[in-house]
């Protein structure tokens, strides 16, 4: 994997609080401290661009909490209510959502 600092978000950015990142242009999402020395990378699936509807959610307990939660989602929020982005797996079938997490 090649490091792409331009696409990496700074964890001090308060715009990341309670945000759903839609229409991902790459299957890799990177984030970390300002210097980039401890960037985290989440890779969603194996295709260069994840399926439409996949998202990454960033949230925290409060603006001054010492952490962010970063969650890869395979569909939009409230999919069961509006029916968009649901993933159906029939009887006897299998489904998979692959996520790789790395620190380098």
Beta strands, then each sheet from edge to edge (+ up, - down):
strand 1: 8-10
strand 2: 19-21
strand 3: 28-32
strand 4: 40-44
strand 5: 55-59
strand 6: 69-73
strand 7: 99-103
sheet 1: 1+ 3+ 4- 7+
sheet 2: 2+ 5- 6+
end
